[in-house]
Amino acid sequence: MPTIDARVPLHRLTFARPAPPRRTTLAESIPVWHFTRYADVHQVINDNRFKRTLIRPPGIAASSLVDSPDAVGKLDDAQHLRLRRTVQRAFGPRAVARMTPWVADVVDELVDALVDHGPPVDLVAHYTRPLPIAVMRRLLGVHDVAATRLLHWTEHGFATVEKDPVEAAETTREFTEFTVGLLAERRRAPGTDLISSLVLAADAEGSIPEPQLVNLVSTLVVGGYDTAMTMLGNTLLYLLHDRPEVWARLGASDETAAGLLTERLLHLIPLGDPSAHANPFRAAEDIEVGGVTVRTGEIVTVDRGAAGRDPEAFSDAPFGDLFAPLESQTLAFGGGRHYCLGTWLARAELRLGLHRLAVRLPGLGLTAPVDTITWRHGTITRSPLGLPATW
């Protein structure tokens, strides 16, 4: 992976030009096949013969949730399928469709509060941070966790830099105790929340090790919040600073147009910081990809950013008409068995969060140049710490 300037907004990142497969090495001097073309990357991430490998990329903290061998993203075959089935029953598209009305209510309440507050305002403090916290509190039935505590857990759970060992151990212990207690509580008295549904589904499924369930729920607690906050912050920065005409059009558009815009924004603006980690795969058998043979046991990496700009799959002007349907399926949420579990909720939160804000405040704009924005660093995602705005 190329070194990426951490001060550059994610929508302004440049990626390698898609090219035939090539041999390279990870920082650990391990040889790999690297794929950048859309067709090649699409094949790799959707082919179950490519297995996730636990090689830890440089910089990723050993204690991070996503790097744990118990993380759903690191499991394969029977273990992965059992855990994934558990989540899909409670977190699939039908379940999210049932959630959508109250997610919209949460958005409307925050927009009302924003309007009542009046300009100027920091959109991070008053919108992009509290919105996903409110959604996750209701979704998970966790109403007594302070926002500062969630952020602290996120910084450690999704860390890309080594933390102070004593602080990291204490944070891990605290977060694990919280999650274990949450699971025990929902087993005793299940409710209508997602965690209760997960516990009931996991117990019905059977054979799911408790550490995997703890990791999954911990990831949901901080991941659902972190991902939505990151998406909202980065897309608002792009739309309000670079594309005010798109923001005005969104305010006058219907839900269908808002959905098309959301899909294109998710495709164009990375969900995670591309410099954070490589997510390598290992071939379980000889596999032909892009004109080369990946031998059994060989490791491969993919560049989804480069693949997402491949002119063979997408328009030569990806940031042109943002309301045009994507020409190919986005790779933003991965693929195959490891397709992101939170994709349906992520889409709903971003669509509703952008559309309803634009309808109420079509003249919303930033009051600071993009190069003065300060960034939240040190985790697998990157987003603005503040977005000063007015209307």
Residue pairs with C-beta under 8 A, 6 or more apart in sequence:
1 274
1 275
1 278
1 301
1 303
2 16
2 275
3 275
4 13
4 273
4 274
4 275
6 273
6 275
6 375
6 377
6 382
7 371
7 375
9 234
9 237
9 238
9 370
9 373
10 234
10 269
10 270
10 273
10 382
11 234
11 237
11 238
11 242
11 268
11 269
11 319
13 270
13 274
13 305
15 274
15 303
15 305
15 306
15 308
15 309
16 36
16 303
16 306
17 36
17 306
18 36
18 37
18 38
18 306
18 307
18 309
18 310
18 311
18 312
19 36
19 37
20 37
20 290
20 291
20 292
21 33
21 34
21 35
21 40
21 289
21 290
21 291
21 292
22 33
22 34
23 31
23 32
23 33
23 34
24 31
24 32
24 34
24 301
25 31
25 32
26 32
26 55
26 57
26 58
26 278
26 280
26 299
26 301
27 57
27 58
28 55
28 58
30 55
30 299
31 298
31 299
32 280
32 298
32 299
32 300
32 301
33 289
33 292
33 294
33 298
33 299
33 300
33 301
34 300
34 301
34 302
34 303
35 41
35 44
35 289
35 290
35 300
35 301
35 302
35 303
35 307
36 302
36 303
36 306
36 307
36 310
37 290
37 306
37 307
37 310
37 312
38 307
38 308
38 310
38 312
38 313
38 314
38 328
38 331
39 290
39 310
39 312
39 313
40 289
40 290
40 302
40 307
41 302
41 303
41 304
41 306
41 307
41 331
42 307
42 329
42 331
42 335
43 289
43 290
44 50
44 281
44 289
44 300
44 302
45 302
45 304
45 331
45 334
45 335
45 336
45 338
46 335
46 336
47 287
47 336
48 76
48 336
48 337
49 283
49 284
49 285
49 287
50 281
50 282
50 283
50 284
50 287
50 300
51 76
51 77
51 281
51 282
51 283
51 284
52 73
52 74
52 75
52 76
52 279
52 281
52 282
52 338
53 280
53 281
53 282
53 299
54 69
54 74
55 280
55 299
56 62
56 67
57 276
57 277
57 278
57 279
57 280
59 160
59 161
59 276
59 277
60 66
60 67
60 159
60 160
60 276
60 277
60 380
61 67
61 156
61 159
61 160
61 161
61 162
61 163
61 168
62 162
63 156
63 159
63 163
63 168
63 169
63 172
64 156
64 157
64 158
64 159
64 160
64 380
65 71
65 157
65 158
65 215
65 218
65 219
65 222
65 223
66 73
66 74
66 157
66 158
66 219
66 380
67 74
68 74
68 215
70 209
70 211
70 212
70 214
70 215
71 215
71 219
72 80
72 83
72 84
72 87
72 212
72 215
72 216
72 219
72 341
73 279
73 338
75 83
75 212
76 337
79 212
80 337
80 338
81 337
82 205
82 207
82 208
83 208
83 212
83 213
83 216
84 337
84 341
85 201
85 205
86 198
86 201
86 202
86 205
86 208
86 213
86 216
87 198
87 201
87 216
87 341
88 341
89 95
89 197
89 201
90 194
90 197
90 198
90 201
91 194
91 341
91 342
91 344
91 345
92 344
93 344
95 344
96 344
96 345
96 348
97 344
99 139
99 345
99 348
100 348
100 352
102 138
103 135
103 345
103 348
103 349
103 352
104 352
104 356
106 131
106 134
106 135
106 138
107 131
107 352
107 353
107 356
107 357
108 356
109 134
110 126
110 127
110 130
110 131
110 134
111 127
111 356
111 357
111 360
111 361
113 126
114 121
114 126
114 127
114 357
114 361
115 360
115 361
117 126
119 389
119 390
119 391
120 367
120 388
120 389
120 390
121 388
121 389
121 390
122 386
122 387
122 388
122 389
123 233
123 236
123 387
123 388
123 389
124 233
124 383
124 384
124 385
124 386
124 387
125 386
127 232
127 353
127 357
128 229
128 232
128 233
128 236
128 353
128 383
128 387
129 147
129 229
130 147
131 228
131 229
131 232
131 349
131 353
132 224
132 225
132 226
132 227
132 228
132 229
132 232
132 349
133 147
133 150
133 225
135 224
135 228
135 345
135 349
136 142
136 220
136 221
136 224
136 225
137 143
137 145
138 193
139 193
139 194
139 224
139 345
140 193
140 194
140 195
140 220
140 221
140 224
141 186
141 191
141 192
141 193
141 194
141 195
141 196
142 182
142 195
142 221
145 178
145 221
150 221
150 222
150 225
152 171
153 171
153 174
153 175
153 218
153 221
153 222
154 222
154 225
154 226
154 379
155 378
155 379
156 163
156 167
156 168
156 171
156 172
156 175
157 175
157 218
157 219
157 222
157 223
158 222
158 223
158 226
158 379
158 380
158 381
159 168
159 378
159 379
160 273
160 276
160 277
160 378
160 379
160 380
161 378
163 171
175 218
176 214
176 218
179 214
179 217
179 218
179 221
180 214
182 195
182 217
183 195
183 199
183 210
183 213
183 214
183 217
186 193
186 195
186 196
186 199
187 199
187 203
190 196
190 199
190 200
194 220
195 217
195 220
198 213
198 216
198 217
198 220
199 213
202 208
202 213
220 342
223 342
224 342
224 345
226 379
226 381
227 271
227 342
227 346
227 381
228 345
228 346
228 349
228 350
228 353
229 383
230 271
230 272
230 381
230 382
230 383
231 266
231 269
231 271
231 346
231 349
231 350
232 349
232 350
232 353
232 354
233 383
233 384
233 387
234 269
234 382
234 383
234 384
235 265
235 269
235 350
235 354
236 354
236 387
237 366
237 370
237 373
237 384
237 387
238 265
238 269
239 246
239 247
239 250
239 265
239 354
240 247
240 364
240 365
240 366
240 387
240 389
241 366
241 369
241 370
242 370
243 322
244 365
246 261
246 322
246 323
247 358
247 362
247 364
248 358
248 362
248 363
249 257
249 323
250 257
250 258
250 261
250 354
250 355
250 358
250 362
251 358
251 359
251 360
251 361
251 362
252 362
253 261
253 323
253 355
255 351
255 355
257 323
258 351
258 354
258 355
259 347
259 351
260 322
260 323
260 324
260 325
261 322
261 323
261 354
262 347
262 350
262 351
262 354
263 325
263 326
263 330
263 347
264 322
264 323
264 324
264 326
265 322
265 350
265 354
266 330
266 332
266 333
266 346
266 347
266 350
267 308
267 318
267 326
267 330
267 331
267 332
268 308
268 318
268 319
270 304
270 305
270 332
271 332
271 333
271 346
271 381
272 380
272 381
273 379
273 380
273 381
273 382
274 303
274 305
276 379
276 380
276 381
277 380
278 301
279 301
279 302
280 299
280 300
280 301
281 299
281 300
281 301
281 302
282 297
282 298
282 299
282 300
283 294
283 295
283 296
283 297
283 298
283 299
283 300
284 296
285 296
286 293
286 294
286 295
286 296
287 293
287 294
288 294
289 300
294 300
304 331
304 332
307 313
307 331
308 314
308 318
308 330
308 331
308 332
309 318
313 327
313 328
314 326
314 327
314 328
315 324
315 327
333 339
333 340
333 343
333 346
334 340
340 346
357 364
358 364
361 391
363 391
364 389
364 390
364 391
365 389
365 390
365 391
366 387
366 388
366 389
367 388
367 389
367 390
368 388
373 384
373 385
373 386
373 387
374 384
374 385
374 386
375 382
375 383
375 384
375 385
376 382
376 383
376 384
376 385
